[in-house]
């Protein structure tokens, strides 16, 4: 895999003296885990206290929330090379908290048992693909055009679902979504190694890249969870 013209398999690269690739990868996953913890903490608080009922009663709040989420992700992606490390981390947790507001609604829609079982299933699938992405010697960047094509397909279907009933086709879309984000999980995990190789010697950029990797992995996990929940989850009666 190459990043900015650097091949992470190139053994001629100098060894980064700060931390090993294993420790660097673990740090990215730790940030991802803390982001997930923030999301589910905010979601459960909103559900348990009933705050979510008042929040979503605000006119057009869901649109404002969507714009804020997109804005944070786009700003973090566009300004990654220039942001202070602390600012990048703060934006990541702001996004995770905003997503938690959205997720609080799922506690109202789906049974608690469904949420727990699907979360456990997501963790197993995600962990297996992340482990594959970390250990495999195959260059997964070749999958990127397929994964991006699948993502575009999912976006188009999501827009169509706003205007047309998809019926049984929705289950097929969910399966496609699961496959796409399992692929992204392996790809994004392998990409951590590319970041590590590309930014050796630049501690600040390595720190920023670890936050960006955490964001990508966070999005992979969240989307995998949502598609599995749509496919397997049981609504509250």
N, C-alpha and C positions, 0 to 999 in steps of 0.2 A: 504494500500500500504506500502511496506517495502523498505527501502533504507539503505544499509550497516547494515542490521539486525535490524533496528529501525522501529517500526510500528508507523506511524504518528497519529493513532487513540488512542495510548496508553496515557491515561489521567494521568499516574503516572509521565510523563515527567515534569521536572521543567519548569516554565513559563519563556520564554526569556524576559528579562526586557528592551530590547532596543526598539523593535517595534512589533506591532501586526502582526498576520498572514495576515490580510487584507492589511496593509501598505506594508508588504514585497512583497505580490503578486502584488500590484499596482506598486511597484518599478520595478519588473521584466517586467511588461507590458510597463512601461514608457521607459525602455531601448530598448525594442522591437520596440516601436513606433519611437524612435529616430533613430534606425537602418533603419527602413523603410523610414523615412524622408530623411536620407542620401542617400539611394539607389535611390529614385525617384528624388532627387535633382540633383545627378550626372547624372542620365539617361536623365533628361530633358535638362540639360546644354549641354550634348554631342549631343543631337538632335537639339536643338535650334541654337547652334553655328556651327553645321556641323562638329564638331571635330570627331565625331564617324566615318565619312566617311574616314578620314585620318588614324584613329587608326586601323580600320579593314582592311585597305589596306596593313598593315604591314604583310609580310609573316609569317604564323604560329602563329600570335598573339593570335588567339582564343585558340590554344593549350596551349600556355604559360599562358593565363588567367585562363584556367581551372585548370592547375597544381597549380597555385598560390592560387586559391580559395580552392581547396582540401587540400593543404598544411596548410593554415591558420586554417581551421576547425579541421583537424587532430591534429595539434600542440596544439590548444586551448583545445581540448578534452583530449589529453594525459597528458598535463601539468597543468591541472586545479588546482590540489592540491598544486602546487609549484609556480605558477605564482604570481607576484605582482598584486594586484587588478587593478592598473593603466594600467599595461601591458595587462591584460585580456580585459579591456575595449577598449584599443587601437586596439587590434587584432580584436575585434568584429566590430569596425567601419571601419577598413581596409577591412574586408570581405564585409561589406555592401557597401563600395565604389566600390570595385572590381565588385560586383554584379550589381552596377549601370551602369558600363561600358557595361555589357552584356545587360542590360535592355534598354539601349538607342536604340538598334537595333529594339526593339519592337515598338518604336514610328515610325519607318520607315515602318514596316510591317503592323501594324493594325491602323485603323482609331482612332482618338482621342476620338470620342464618344464611341466606343467599349471599349477602355481602361478605360474610366471613369465609364461606366456602370458596367463592370466586376469588377473593383476595389470596387465599392459600394456594389455589390452583395457579393464579397469575405468578405468584412468587416462585413456584416450582418451575413453570415453563420459562419464566424470565431468567432464573438462575441457571438453568440448563443451557440456554442459548448464550448467556453471557460467558459461561465457562467455555463453551465451544469457541466463541469469538476470541477469548483470551489465549486458548491453547493451540488453535489451528494454525497451520503454516500456509494455508490457502489464502490467497489475496482476495478478500471479500469485497474490495472496492469494485470488482467486476459486476457485483450484484446491484450496485447503486442505480443504474438506469432502470432496472426492473422494479426496484423498491420505490423509486420516485414515480414511475408510471402507475404502480399500485396505489400510491398515496393520492395521485391526481384522480384516479378512478374513485377512491373513497370520498374525496372532496366533492366531486360532481354528484355522486349518489346522495351525499348528505344534503346538497342543495336541492336536488330533485325531491327528496323526502319531505321538504318543507311545503311542496305544492301538490305532490302526487302520493297516493297510498301505494307503498311498495309491496305489501303483503308478504308472501313467502320469499320474495326476492331479498327481503331484509336479512333473512338468515344466511343466505349466500354471501351477502355483503359483509356480514359479521365474520364469517369464516375467512374471507379475503383479508379483512382487517386484522384478524389474528395472525395470519400468515405474514402479512406485510410487516407488522411490528415485531414479530419474532425475528424476522430477517434484519430489521433495523437494530434490534438489540445486539445481535452478533456483530453486525457491521460497526456500530458505534463503540462497542467494547474494544474491537480491534483498532479502531481509530485513536484510542487513547495512547497506544504505543507509537502511532505516527506523531501525535503531539509531543510526546516525550522525546522522540528523536529530533524533531524539527526545532524545538526550543531549548535544547540543552545549553546550559550556560546562561540562560535568561530566567532567573528565578521568578521574577514578577510575571512574565508571560506564561511560565509553567503553571503558576497559581491560577491565573485567569483561565487558561485552557482547561484546568481541572474542574473549574466551576462550569465552564461551557459544556464539558463532557458530562458532568452531573446533570445539567439541564436536559441534554439530549436523552440520557438514560432515563431520567425522570419522565419525560414525555413518552418514551417507549413504554415504560411500565404503566403509566396512566391510561394510555390509549389501548394497550393490551387488556388491561382490567375492564375498561368500558365495553370493548367489543365482546369479551367473554361474558360480562354481566348482561348485555343485551341478548346474547345467545342462550345463556343458561339461567339467568336470574328469574326469581319468582316475585311478582308484584305483591304488595300488601293487599289484603282483601278489605 
